[in-house]
């Protein structure tokens, strides 16, 4: 495997130097801030990622105030007891994107969030105590106990909620394969995900960097070379 310093040097060259690259890296997530999150904000981020999957993110962002109203502020305890008639009413609600399966997933995830909160004090506390060195284990919990939180949707949920981790985007996978990791082009199998986790763990030990920094530097070292202004314009929802 290539040393991470080689990948970082390539990314810095593509972005105009080390200072320019550093300016594109977000502040590392803080476990204390994650632990303070209320369960309604956790459920809201789950819903945002689910509705954004396969859709234009900017449309979801523009309509988001309507989502907050329609889904009762994403209060898990209120939503989990709403009858089917409540969900059916949302199927024709112009304030949101009217996808019946995704609408149902919000209520299903309200139960998931409430269950985890009962077990751990809050969903944020549950996320904060889970080690970044076992992200794939956390993703397995999201996929099995949550609704529509598998694959990259779960990864982006963790990213946007403030959990340190990597995203297996096209560019990140390309970077890993270019570095010598023996994984498929899709890298969705448990075997491939374990290899990816192990490699990020090795790079984290090598560099001392947060996983989000490793992931973003990896992505910026290969593939489409967006300029710094374009990347900054995407803000916190910049894809790897």
N, C-alpha and C positions, 0 to 999 in steps of 0.2 A: 504493500500500500504506500501511496505517496504521503509524505509528511504534510501536515496541514499548513505549515508555513509556505509550502510551495503553492498550494491552492489560494492562500491569502495573498501572496505576491501577485498571482495572476489576476485575482479580483481587483486588487489595488491598481494594477496597470490599466485594466479595462475602465475603471471609474475615474482615472485621472490622478492617482496617487493615494498614499496611505491616509492622508487627512480627509480626502474626499470620501474614501471608503468608510472611514470611521464615522463621518457625519451622517451616513446612511443607516447606521446601526441604532436600533431603539435602545432605550434604557432597559437594563435587565429587569425581568419581572421580580416583584418582591412578595415573598411568601406571606408576610404579615398583612399586606394589602389584600391578598387573595383570601386569607382567613376571615377578613372583616366583611367580605361581600355578603349581601343579603340574598336569600333564596330567590326572591322575585327577579333580581338582576341576573342570576345564573340562568333561570328559566327563560328570561328574555333573550339572552345571548344564544341559548340553544335554539330558540325559535328563529332568531335572525339568521343563524347559520343554515338551518334547515330550509327556510324559505329562499335563501340566497343560492343554495346549491342548484346548479343548472340554470340559473336565472341571472339577469343583469343586476349586480349588487347595488348600483346607483338607484335603481327603481325602488328596491326595498328600503334603502335609506330615506328616500324622499317620502315614502308612504309610512315610515315608522311611527310617527305620532298616532296615526290611525290604528296601527297594530296594537299600540299600548292601550288605547281606548277599547278596542274590540275584545282584547283578551284580558280585560279587567286588571290592567297593570301587572299582569303575569304573576299574580298572587297564587302560589301553588295550592294552598288550602281552599281557596275559592274555586279555582278551575277544576280541581280533581273531582269535585262533587257536582259539577254542572251536568245536567241531563243531556241526552243525545239531541234533544230539541234545540238546545243552546248552540251546539256545533252545527246543526242543520241550518240555523239562522245565519251563521257566519258564511255559509256556502254562497250566499247572495250579497254579502256585505262588501260594498265598494271601497271601504276603507283599507281593505287588505287584499293580498293576492289570493284569489279564491280557489285554492287547491284542497279538495276534501281530505286527501291522505295526510297532507302536511298540517292541516287544521287539527285533525284527530291526534297527530303526533304531539301537539302542544299539551293536550289534556293528558295523554299517556306519560309525557315527561314531567308533568306536574306531580304525578304519583311517584315517579322515579326520584325527583328532587326531594319530595317530602319523605320518602323512605330513607334516603341517604342522610338527610338532615336529622331524622329521628335516631339513626344509628351513630352519627358522628358529631352531632351538635349543630352543624350546618353543612351545606354542600361545599361552601368555600373552605371550611376547615378540613373537610375530606380531601379536597384537591391540594391544599397547602401541605398536608403531611405526606402526600404520595411522592416518592423520589423521582426526580427527572431521569434517573438512570434506568427506570422501568416504565417509560412512557407507553410502551406497547401493552403492558399489563393494564394500565389505566384505560387505554383505548378499548381493550377487551371488555372491561366493565361497562363502558359507555355503550358498546355495541350490543352486549347481551342484555343489559338491564334497561337501557334507554331505547327510545324509538327514533329511527332514522339518524342515528348518530355514529354509524359505522364509516369506515374509510376516511377520506379527507375531510368530510363534514365534522367528524369528531376531532380531527387534528386542528382544523381551523377554529372550532369552538374553544379548545384549550388555548390556542394562540391568542384569540381575542379576549378571552376571559382573564388572561394574565398569568397563565401557567407556562413556565419555561419548557420549551420542547422544540422538536423539529417538525417540518412539514415535508411529506414525500411528494413534492411537486415534480413536474417533468424535468426542470433544471436541476433540482437536488438529486434526483435519481441519475441523471446524466453525469453529474459531478462525481457521484459515488462510483459509478461504473467506470468512468474515466480514471479514477484514482486506483482502480484495481479490484473493487469489491465485486464478487461473483453473485450478482442478483439479476433478475429478469428486468425487462424494460418497463413492466408494470409494477413490479415489486409489491404485490398485494398478499402473497402467501405468508403464512406464519413463519416459515423458514426464512424468507427474504427479510421480513420485518425484524426478526431477531438479529440477523446479520447487520442490518442498518442500525439497530439500537446499540449493538456491541461496538460498531465503528464510531458512532457518535460518542459513546462512553470513552472509547480510547482517545479520541480527539479532545474531549473535555479534560481528560487527565493530562494529555500532552500540553494543552494550551492554557488551561484554567479559564477558558471562555464559557459563557452561558450557552446553552444549547440553541437558543434563538439566534445568537450571533454566529455560531458554527453553521447553522442551517442557511442563514441569509448570505453569509460570505460564500458558502458553497454554491448557492444559486447564482450569485453575481459573478462567479468565476467562469461561467460557461453559458452557452445558449444566446438568446436575444440580449443584446447589450443596450438596455435602456439607459438614457442619460440620467444624471442625478436629479434634474428638475422633474422629469417624468415620474421617477420613483418617489420623490417627496410628495408630489401631488396626489399620490395614492394613499398617503398617510398611514394610519394604523392598519388599514385593510389592504395594504400592499401584499400581493401574492408573492411567494418565493419565485 
